[in-house]
Amino acid sequence: MEFHRAAEVIEVGRTLAIDALDSLNVDDRLRRLARADRGQRC
């Protein structure tokens, strides 16, 4: 029973960590795109 509970907690933690990393990567990509776009306009 306890092991099953721990596995659930770990799975939720992994999902949250992956989501957080995904949003960081998206932000980074958007920033890079914005920078490239600004460079082309100049």
N, C-alpha and C positions, 0 to 999 in steps of 0.2 A: 504493500500500500504506500509506504513512505517513498519507495523507489519510484513508483509511478508518478507521485506528486512532484518529486524532484525533476523527473524527466519533463513534465509539463512546464515547470518553471524555467528550465534550461531552454526549452523550445520557444517559449514566449520571449525570453531574453535574446535569443538568437534572431528572432524575427524583428524585434525592436532595433537591434544593432544593425541588421542588414538594411532596414528602412532608413535609419539615421545615416548610414554610409551612402545610401543611394541619394538622399537629399543633398548631402554634402557634394557628391560628385556632380549632380545636376547643377547646383549653384556654381561650382567651379567651371563647368562647361559653359554655362550661360555667361559668366564673367569673361571667359576667354573669347567667346563669340562676340560679345559686346566690344571688347578691346580690339579685336580684328576688324570689326565693322567700323569703329571709330577711326582706325588707322587708314582704312580705304577711303573714307570721306575726306580726309585732310588733303 
